[in-house]
Amino acid sequence: MGEWLYALPSIIFGMTPAATLVLSKFILPAVLFLLVYALLLRLTGDATAPQKLNAIACGLFVVLGYDLVDFRTVFSYLSGADSPGTFLLWARPVNPILGGIFLFSFLISIFALAQGTRRRNGAVLGASVSFALMLGTYFFSWGTALSILGVLILLLLFRREYRIVGNLALTIPLGALFAAPYLVNAFRAAESPLYESAVLRSGLFYTHYPLLNKFLIATLVVFVALLLWDYFLKRKTLGSTTPQIQHTNKPENVGMLLEKNVHQAYPAKWHIFCFALLLGGLWAYSQQMLTGRTIWPYHFVQYTIPLGMVVAFSVLFNIIKSWNRYVWGTLIAVIALSSLSFGVYTQVSAHAFAKPLFAMRQSYRPLFDFLNRSEKDCVVFVNETNPELSELNTLIPAFTHCNRYATTELYSLIPEERGTDGYRALLRLRGISADGIDAYLAAHEREAAGYLYSNWKGLFGVKDFPDFNDAELQARLQKLPALYREFLKKDIGGELRKYRLDYILVSGPEDERRVAELLPLEKVFASEGLALYAFPSNRDRF
């Protein structure tokens, strides 16, 4: 669904995808900033000037200073040992930016419900629509949202606020109803016999081991400590500042009045909501202890870090400012300026790093133009002998209407042997011999894992979750030398064309010579050191 939202400007206004992408890098982070700003204003009360400054600082921290919590990376930048090589997180297309926008829209709506807003219907509708959009867009946003909502409902049940709990719970079935077209398609896909292997290749882990997040735990500890400090500070000061207590003639009522004032302030709704943000974030990381499954939980950090920032700025205004406004002012000024400076520095450094790369990519245009003049859904086999060709293999389906013959991105509903077949063909194009296959695999085990993995534990060598492994990868690695030797005995042309194949792309005279020796091909395109070959029977396709 997220990709469709990017397609709408092209469909409605005729904008090019490139123009839409560039424009989105400015507009969507600005929308996220405004949503963070709006949520902070609600968590800190009325929209006075100090509250607006606090919310602005938080918005800058989330959008521009997200990476400042990674102290090692920041220190490496300050020391000159490293510099940013990629743009800011929220400049990435589709996600996590869309998921962040929908998540914060959802949080604003459910906090309004938690406060008992008079605009109940609008808040329920807003939360439900936001949840539905997350369901069809990004697992990590709706997984985070569902965890937060579940914790919030439990906390409010403990307070016996049943009407509010009912309103909050209503958002889930309504959201599922709005997302029904997507859910129906998802359930249909699950009926495929290839579904289980496909979801494992897309990041699913079967595990009951928890995963802890240090940033959230540290934020939770500081949050609880400051709440306790504020609570006891109020108990100490309310007795001397409450008029009812000062003028009472019955000393035995002093303690009762004091306790009443303190308990009226604790817990406030913002306390409960911040607890839900932190505990919900922690549960998103470790819900597999109960469910037995999770999907690449390391991506939850994209949203749990902003949630921790929201809690931190809520505490800064509601607690620190009431204690010492100068400390509060200094902190938000430092954070806001640091975030703004870091954001500009990151974007400028990343642009300087990326400019030569993007300039080099312009040389691919003649190739892409040629492929786009070819038959739709043509298939290109890229002989990935260097990083440039590996990158080019990922760009072909993005900038042309052609597909790839062999790739490590094996996420779709495909037969399990497809990765093995593609890798064997790639090794053959590289000229790996029967005697050299064992040594080659020993030296390129991670490369082989990219084509033979059955789950992401094997693909990325994940150390977490010891109760889950990729035994299938090990079995495939052991079998591959024998399978490859058998493959060498067969007619390579017939083996390659078990699947559709239109072109073979190579780079350099050595690769061209090797391909010419293996197959009766015709060179149909050459540019910038790249050569495209086709079988003679394919000549009528271009």
C-alpha positions as CSV (number, residue, x, y, z in Angstrom):
1,M,0.0,0.0,0.0
2,G,2.8,2.4,0.8
3,E,4.2,2.2,-2.7
4,W,0.7,3.1,-4.1
5,L,0.8,6.3,-2.1
6,Y,4.0,7.2,-3.9
7,A,2.3,6.4,-7.2
8,L,-0.7,8.6,-6.6
9,P,1.1,11.9,-7.7
10,S,2.1,10.2,-10.9
11,I,-1.4,8.9,-11.5
12,I,-3.2,12.1,-10.6
13,F,-0.8,14.9,-11.6
14,G,1.5,13.2,-14.1
15,M,4.6,13.7,-11.9
16,T,7.6,11.5,-12.6
17,P,8.5,9.0,-9.9
18,A,11.8,10.7,-9.5
19,A,10.1,14.1,-8.8
20,T,7.7,12.4,-6.4
21,L,10.6,10.8,-4.5
22,V,12.5,14.0,-4.2
23,L,9.5,16.0,-3.1
24,S,8.6,13.3,-0.5
25,K,12.0,13.7,1.2
26,F,11.0,17.2,2.2
27,I,7.2,16.9,2.7
28,L,6.9,13.7,4.6
29,P,9.6,14.4,7.3
30,A,7.9,17.8,7.8
31,V,4.6,16.0,8.4
32,L,6.2,13.7,10.9
33,F,7.7,16.7,12.7
34,L,4.2,18.3,13.0
35,L,2.7,15.1,14.3
36,V,5.4,14.8,17.0
37,Y,4.9,18.4,17.8
38,A,1.1,17.9,18.2
39,L,1.5,14.8,20.4
40,L,4.0,16.7,22.7
41,L,1.5,19.6,23.1
42,R,-1.2,17.1,24.2
43,L,1.2,15.4,26.7
44,T,2.2,18.7,28.3
45,G,-1.1,20.4,28.5
46,D,-2.1,23.8,27.1
47,A,-0.2,25.3,24.1
48,T,1.7,28.0,25.8
49,A,5.0,29.4,24.5
50,P,7.2,27.2,26.6
51,Q,5.2,24.1,25.7
52,K,5.6,25.0,22.0
53,L,9.3,25.4,22.3
54,N,9.5,22.0,24.1
55,A,7.5,20.4,21.3
56,I,9.6,22.0,18.6
57,A,12.8,20.7,20.3
58,C,11.3,17.2,20.4
59,G,10.2,17.3,16.8
60,L,13.7,18.3,15.8
61,F,15.2,15.6,17.9
62,V,13.1,12.9,16.3
63,V,13.4,14.1,12.7
64,L,16.9,15.4,12.5
65,G,18.7,14.1,15.7
66,Y,17.5,10.5,15.6
67,D,21.1,9.2,15.4
68,L,22.4,11.3,18.2
69,V,21.4,8.5,20.7
70,D,24.1,6.3,19.0
71,F,27.0,7.7,21.0
72,R,29.7,5.6,19.4
73,T,28.8,6.8,15.9
74,V,28.5,10.4,17.0
75,F,31.9,10.2,18.7
76,S,33.4,8.8,15.5
77,Y,32.1,11.8,13.6
78,L,33.4,14.2,16.1
79,S,36.8,12.6,16.2
80,G,37.0,12.6,12.4
81,A,37.3,8.8,12.2
82,D,34.2,8.6,10.2
83,S,31.5,10.7,8.5
84,P,27.9,10.1,7.5
85,G,27.6,8.1,4.3
86,T,23.8,7.8,4.1
87,F,21.0,10.3,4.4
88,L,18.7,10.7,7.4
89,L,16.5,7.8,8.3
90,W,13.3,9.6,7.5
91,A,14.5,10.5,4.0
92,R,14.2,6.8,2.9
93,P,11.3,6.2,0.6
94,V,8.1,4.5,1.7
95,N,9.2,3.2,5.1
96,P,9.9,3.9,7.9
97,I,8.6,7.4,7.1
98,L,5.0,6.4,6.2
99,G,4.9,4.0,9.1
100,G,6.1,6.8,11.4
101,I,3.4,9.2,10.1
102,F,0.6,6.6,10.6
103,L,2.0,5.6,14.0
104,F,2.1,9.1,15.5
105,S,-1.4,9.8,14.0
106,F,-2.6,6.7,15.8
107,L,-0.9,7.8,19.1
108,I,-2.5,11.3,19.0
109,S,-5.9,9.6,18.5
110,I,-5.6,7.0,21.3
111,F,-4.2,9.6,23.7
112,A,-7.3,11.7,23.1
113,L,-9.4,8.7,23.8
114,A,-7.4,8.0,27.0
115,Q,-8.2,11.5,28.1
116,G,-11.9,11.0,27.6
117,T,-12.2,13.4,24.7
118,R,-15.7,14.6,23.9
119,R,-14.9,14.0,20.2
120,R,-15.0,10.2,20.7
121,N,-16.2,9.3,17.3
122,G,-13.5,11.3,15.5
123,A,-10.8,9.9,17.7
124,V,-11.9,6.3,17.2
125,L,-12.2,6.9,13.5
126,G,-8.7,8.5,13.3
127,A,-7.1,5.7,15.3
128,S,-8.9,3.0,13.3
129,V,-7.9,4.5,9.9
130,S,-4.3,5.0,11.0
131,F,-4.2,1.4,12.2
132,A,-5.6,0.1,9.0
133,L,-3.0,2.1,7.0
134,M,-0.3,0.6,9.1
135,L,-1.6,-2.9,8.6
136,G,-1.3,-2.5,4.8
137,T,2.0,-0.7,4.9
138,Y,4.6,-1.8,7.5
139,F,4.7,-4.5,10.1
140,F,6.9,-2.6,12.5
141,S,4.6,0.4,12.8
142,W,1.4,-1.6,13.5
143,G,3.3,-4.1,15.7
144,T,4.5,-1.1,17.8
145,A,1.1,0.4,17.8
146,L,-0.7,-2.8,18.8
147,S,1.8,-3.3,21.7
148,I,1.3,0.2,23.0
149,L,-2.4,-0.1,22.7
150,G,-2.4,-3.4,24.6
151,V,-0.3,-2.0,27.4
152,L,-2.5,1.1,27.6
153,I,-5.7,-0.9,27.8
154,L,-4.2,-3.1,30.6
155,L,-3.1,0.0,32.6
156,L,-6.6,1.6,32.3
157,L,-8.3,-1.7,33.2
158,F,-6.3,-1.6,36.4
159,R,-7.8,1.9,37.0
160,R,-11.3,0.6,36.1
161,E,-11.8,3.1,33.4
162,Y,-13.9,0.7,31.4
163,R,-15.6,3.2,29.1
164,I,-12.3,4.4,27.9
165,V,-11.0,0.9,27.5
166,G,-14.0,0.0,25.4
167,N,-13.3,3.0,23.1
168,L,-9.7,2.0,22.7
169,A,-10.5,-1.6,22.0
170,L,-12.9,-0.6,19.3
171,T,-10.1,0.7,17.2
172,I,-8.7,-2.8,16.5
173,P,-11.8,-4.4,14.8
174,L,-12.6,-1.2,13.0
175,G,-9.0,-0.9,11.7
176,A,-9.1,-4.6,10.6
177,L,-12.4,-3.8,8.8
178,F,-10.9,-0.9,6.9
179,A,-7.9,-3.0,6.0
180,A,-10.1,-5.9,4.9
181,P,-8.9,-5.9,1.2
182,Y,-5.3,-6.2,2.3
183,L,-6.0,-8.8,4.9
184,V,-8.1,-10.9,2.5
185,N,-5.2,-11.0,0.0
186,A,-2.8,-11.8,2.8
187,F,-4.9,-14.8,3.9
188,R,-5.1,-16.0,0.3
189,A,-1.3,-15.8,0.0
190,A,-1.0,-17.8,3.2
191,E,-2.8,-20.7,1.4
192,S,0.1,-21.2,-1.0
193,P,2.3,-24.2,-0.4
194,L,5.3,-21.8,-0.9
195,Y,4.0,-19.3,1.7
196,E,5.8,-20.8,4.8
197,S,9.2,-20.8,3.1
198,A,8.6,-17.3,1.7
199,V,7.9,-15.7,5.0
200,L,11.0,-17.3,6.5
201,R,13.0,-15.7,3.7
202,S,11.3,-12.4,4.5
203,G,12.6,-12.2,8.1
204,L,10.3,-14.5,10.2
205,F,11.9,-16.1,13.3
206,Y,10.3,-18.9,15.3
207,T,11.7,-18.3,18.8
208,H,10.7,-17.8,22.4
209,Y,13.8,-15.8,23.4
210,P,13.4,-12.2,24.5
211,L,15.2,-9.3,22.9
212,L,16.0,-6.4,25.2
213,N,16.5,-2.8,24.1
214,K,19.0,-0.8,26.2
215,F,17.7,2.6,25.1
216,L,14.2,1.8,26.2
217,I,15.3,0.2,29.4
218,A,17.5,3.2,30.3
219,T,14.6,5.6,29.4
220,L,12.2,3.6,31.6
221,V,14.6,3.6,34.6
222,V,15.1,7.3,34.4
223,F,11.4,7.9,33.8
224,V,10.4,5.9,36.9
225,A,13.2,7.5,39.0
226,L,12.1,11.1,38.1
227,L,8.4,10.2,38.7
228,L,9.3,9.0,42.2
229,W,11.5,12.0,42.9
230,D,8.7,14.3,41.7
231,Y,6.1,12.4,43.8
232,F,8.0,12.7,47.0
233,L,9.0,16.3,46.2
234,K,5.3,17.1,45.9
235,R,4.5,15.4,49.1
236,K,7.1,17.5,50.8
237,T,5.9,20.8,49.3
238,L,2.2,20.5,49.0
239,G,1.7,20.8,52.8
240,S,3.1,24.3,52.8
241,T,1.5,25.5,49.6
242,T,-2.0,24.1,49.8
243,P,-4.3,26.8,51.3
244,Q,-6.8,24.2,52.7
245,I,-4.0,22.7,54.7
246,Q,-2.6,26.0,55.9
247,H,-6.0,27.2,57.3
248,T,-7.3,24.0,58.7
249,N,-8.1,23.9,62.5
250,K,-8.0,20.2,62.6
251,P,-4.4,18.9,62.6
252,E,-5.7,15.3,62.0
253,N,-7.0,16.4,58.6
254,V,-3.6,17.7,57.4
255,G,-2.3,14.3,56.3
256,M,-5.6,13.4,54.7
257,L,-5.6,16.6,52.6
258,L,-2.0,16.3,51.7
259,E,-2.5,12.7,50.5
260,K,-5.6,13.7,48.6
261,N,-3.7,16.4,46.6
262,V,-0.8,14.1,45.9
263,H,-2.9,11.2,44.7
264,Q,-5.0,13.5,42.5
265,A,-1.7,14.4,40.7
266,Y,-0.5,10.8,40.5
267,P,-0.8,9.0,38.2
268,A,-1.7,11.6,35.6
269,K,-2.8,10.5,32.1
270,W,0.5,11.5,30.6
271,H,2.2,9.3,33.2
272,I,0.1,6.3,32.1
273,F,0.5,7.1,28.4
274,C,4.3,7.4,28.7
275,F,4.4,4.1,30.6
276,A,2.4,2.5,27.7
277,L,4.9,4.0,25.1
278,L,7.9,2.5,26.9
279,L,6.4,-0.8,28.0
280,G,4.7,-1.3,24.7
281,G,8.0,-0.7,22.9
282,L,9.7,-3.3,25.1
283,W,6.9,-5.8,24.5
284,A,7.2,-5.3,20.7
285,Y,10.8,-6.5,21.0
286,S,9.9,-9.6,23.2
287,Q,6.3,-10.5,22.3
288,Q,7.8,-13.7,20.8
289,M,8.1,-15.1,24.3
290,L,4.4,-15.6,24.1
291,T,3.6,-15.9,20.4
292,G,6.7,-17.9,19.4
293,R,7.4,-15.8,16.3
294,T,8.8,-12.4,15.4
295,I,9.8,-10.6,12.2
296,W,13.3,-9.1,12.2
297,P,12.8,-7.2,15.5
298,Y,15.8,-5.0,15.0
299,H,13.7,-2.7,12.8
300,F,11.5,-1.8,15.8
301,V,14.2,0.6,16.8
302,Q,13.1,2.9,14.1
303,Y,10.0,3.7,16.2
304,T,11.1,2.9,19.8
305,I,13.8,5.5,19.7
306,P,11.3,8.3,18.8
307,L,8.9,7.0,21.5
308,G,11.7,7.3,24.1
309,M,12.4,10.8,22.9
310,V,8.7,11.7,23.3
311,V,8.7,10.4,26.9
312,A,12.0,12.3,27.6
313,F,10.5,15.6,26.5
314,S,7.3,15.0,28.4
315,V,9.4,14.6,31.5
316,L,11.5,17.6,30.7
317,F,8.5,19.9,30.6
318,N,6.2,18.3,33.2
319,I,8.9,17.6,35.8
320,I,12.2,19.2,35.1
321,K,10.8,22.6,34.2
322,S,8.7,22.8,37.4
323,W,11.8,22.1,39.3
324,N,14.2,24.4,37.5
325,R,13.2,26.3,34.4
326,Y,16.8,27.2,33.6
327,V,17.9,23.6,33.5
328,W,14.9,22.8,31.3
329,G,15.7,25.7,28.9
330,T,19.3,24.8,28.7
331,L,18.6,21.2,27.9
332,I,16.0,21.8,25.1
333,A,18.2,24.5,23.6
334,V,21.2,22.2,23.5
335,I,19.1,19.3,22.1
336,A,17.4,21.4,19.5
337,L,20.6,23.1,18.2
338,S,22.5,19.7,18.3
339,S,19.7,18.1,16.3
340,L,19.5,20.9,13.8
341,S,23.3,20.9,13.3
342,F,23.6,17.2,13.1
343,G,20.8,16.9,10.6
344,V,22.3,19.5,8.3
345,Y,25.8,17.9,8.7
346,T,24.4,14.5,7.9
347,Q,22.6,15.6,4.8
348,V,25.5,17.6,3.5
349,S,28.0,14.8,4.2
350,A,25.8,12.2,2.7
351,H,25.2,14.3,-0.4
352,A,29.0,14.8,-0.9
353,F,29.5,11.0,-0.5
354,A,26.6,10.1,-2.8
355,K,27.1,12.6,-5.6
356,P,30.0,10.8,-7.4
357,L,28.0,7.5,-7.0
358,F,24.9,9.0,-8.5
359,A,26.9,10.6,-11.3
360,M,28.4,7.3,-12.1
361,R,25.0,5.7,-12.2
362,Q,24.0,8.0,-15.1
363,S,26.1,5.9,-17.3
364,Y,23.5,3.1,-16.9
365,R,20.9,5.1,-18.8
366,P,21.7,3.8,-22.3
367,L,21.4,0.2,-21.0
368,F,18.1,1.0,-19.2
369,D,16.8,2.7,-22.3
370,F,17.6,-0.4,-24.4
371,L,15.9,-2.8,-21.9
372,N,12.8,-0.6,-21.8
373,R,12.6,-0.9,-25.6
374,S,12.7,-4.7,-25.2
375,E,9.7,-7.0,-24.6
376,K,8.0,-6.3,-21.3
377,D,9.1,-8.6,-18.4
378,C,12.2,-9.7,-20.2
379,V,14.8,-11.4,-17.9
380,V,18.4,-10.3,-17.5
381,F,21.1,-12.5,-16.0
382,V,23.8,-10.2,-14.6
383,N,27.2,-11.9,-14.1
384,E,27.9,-10.3,-10.7
385,T,31.7,-10.3,-10.6
386,N,32.1,-7.0,-8.8
387,P,30.1,-4.7,-6.5
388,E,29.1,-2.4,-9.4
389,L,27.4,-5.3,-11.2
390,S,25.8,-6.5,-8.0
391,E,24.3,-3.0,-7.6
392,L,23.2,-2.9,-11.2
393,N,21.4,-6.2,-10.7
394,T,19.2,-4.5,-8.0
395,L,18.6,-1.4,-10.2
396,I,17.3,-3.2,-13.3
397,P,13.8,-4.0,-11.9
398,A,13.6,-0.5,-10.5
399,F,14.4,1.4,-13.7
400,T,13.2,-1.0,-16.4
401,H,10.3,-3.3,-17.0
402,C,12.7,-6.3,-17.0
403,N,13.3,-8.9,-14.3
404,R,16.4,-10.6,-12.8
405,Y,17.5,-14.1,-13.4
406,A,19.5,-14.6,-10.2
407,T,19.4,-12.6,-7.0
408,T,19.9,-12.8,-3.3
409,E,16.5,-11.1,-2.8
410,L,14.5,-14.3,-2.6
411,Y,11.4,-13.0,-0.8
412,S,8.6,-13.9,-3.1
413,L,6.6,-17.1,-3.5
414,I,9.2,-19.1,-5.4
415,P,10.3,-22.7,-5.3
416,E,13.1,-23.4,-2.8
417,E,15.5,-24.7,-5.5
418,R,15.3,-21.4,-7.5
419,G,18.1,-19.8,-5.4
420,T,20.3,-22.9,-5.8
421,D,19.8,-23.0,-9.6
422,G,20.5,-19.3,-10.0
423,Y,23.7,-19.5,-7.9
424,R,25.0,-22.6,-9.8
425,A,24.5,-20.7,-13.1
426,L,26.3,-17.7,-11.7
427,L,29.3,-19.8,-10.7
428,R,29.4,-21.3,-14.1
429,L,29.5,-17.9,-15.7
430,R,32.4,-17.0,-13.4
431,G,34.3,-20.0,-14.6
432,I,34.5,-21.9,-11.3
433,S,35.8,-25.4,-12.1
434,A,34.8,-28.7,-10.6
435,D,38.1,-28.9,-8.8
436,G,37.9,-25.4,-7.5
437,I,34.3,-25.3,-6.2
438,D,35.2,-26.5,-2.6
439,A,37.9,-23.8,-2.2
440,Y,35.6,-21.2,-3.7
441,L,32.8,-21.9,-1.3
442,A,35.1,-22.0,1.7
443,A,36.3,-18.5,0.7
444,H,32.9,-17.1,-0.2
445,E,30.6,-18.7,2.4
446,R,28.7,-15.5,3.1
447,E,28.1,-14.9,-0.6
448,A,26.8,-18.5,-1.0
449,A,24.5,-18.0,2.0
450,G,22.9,-15.1,0.2
451,Y,21.6,-17.4,-2.5
452,L,21.0,-20.6,-0.4
453,Y,19.5,-19.3,2.9
454,S,16.1,-20.4,4.1
455,N,15.8,-17.7,6.8
456,W,17.5,-14.5,7.9
457,K,19.4,-16.2,10.7
458,G,21.5,-17.9,8.0
459,L,21.5,-14.9,5.7
460,F,22.9,-12.4,8.2
461,G,24.5,-14.7,10.7
462,V,22.4,-13.5,13.6
463,K,23.7,-14.4,17.1
464,D,20.4,-13.8,19.0
465,F,17.7,-16.5,19.3
466,P,19.7,-19.7,20.0
467,D,16.5,-21.8,19.7
468,F,16.2,-20.9,16.0
469,N,18.7,-21.8,13.2
470,D,19.1,-22.3,9.5
471,A,19.8,-26.0,9.2
472,E,18.6,-25.9,5.7
473,L,21.4,-23.5,4.7
474,Q,24.0,-25.8,6.1
475,A,22.5,-28.8,4.3
476,R,22.4,-26.8,1.0
477,L,26.0,-25.7,1.4
478,Q,27.1,-29.3,1.9
479,K,25.2,-30.5,-1.1
480,L,26.2,-27.7,-3.4
481,P,29.7,-29.0,-4.6
482,A,28.2,-32.3,-5.8
483,L,25.2,-30.5,-7.4
484,Y,27.6,-28.0,-9.1
485,R,29.8,-30.8,-10.5
486,E,26.7,-32.5,-11.8
487,F,25.6,-29.1,-13.3
488,L,28.9,-28.8,-15.2
489,K,28.2,-32.0,-17.0
490,K,25.0,-30.7,-18.5
491,D,24.3,-28.4,-21.4
492,I,24.5,-25.0,-19.9
493,G,22.1,-23.5,-22.5
494,G,19.4,-25.9,-21.7
495,E,19.9,-25.5,-17.9
496,L,19.8,-21.8,-18.1
497,R,16.6,-21.8,-20.1
498,K,14.7,-23.9,-17.6
499,Y,13.6,-20.5,-16.6
500,R,12.9,-17.6,-18.9
501,L,16.1,-15.9,-19.9
502,D,16.5,-13.1,-22.5
503,Y,19.8,-11.4,-21.9
504,I,23.1,-12.0,-20.2
505,L,24.9,-8.9,-18.9
506,V,28.7,-9.0,-18.4
507,S,31.5,-6.5,-17.8
508,G,35.1,-6.6,-19.1
509,P,36.8,-8.6,-21.9
510,E,37.6,-11.6,-19.7
511,D,33.9,-12.1,-18.8
512,E,32.9,-11.6,-22.4
513,R,35.4,-14.2,-23.6
514,R,34.2,-16.7,-21.0
515,V,30.5,-16.2,-21.9
516,A,31.3,-16.5,-25.7
517,E,33.0,-19.9,-25.0
518,L,30.1,-21.2,-23.0
519,L,27.1,-20.2,-25.2
520,P,26.2,-19.3,-28.8
521,L,25.2,-15.7,-28.0
522,E,25.0,-12.5,-30.0
523,K,26.1,-9.1,-28.6
524,V,23.1,-6.8,-28.9
525,F,24.3,-3.9,-26.8
526,A,27.5,-2.4,-25.5
527,S,28.1,0.8,-23.5
528,E,30.5,2.0,-20.8
529,G,32.2,-1.4,-20.5
530,L,29.0,-3.3,-20.2
531,A,28.0,-5.8,-22.8
532,L,24.5,-7.4,-23.3
533,Y,24.2,-10.7,-25.0
534,A,21.1,-12.6,-26.3
535,F,20.4,-16.0,-27.7
536,P,20.0,-15.9,-31.5
537,S,16.4,-17.0,-31.2
538,N,15.7,-13.8,-29.1
539,R,16.8,-11.4,-31.9
540,D,13.1,-10.7,-32.8
541,R,12.5,-9.4,-29.3
542,F,14.6,-6.2,-29.7
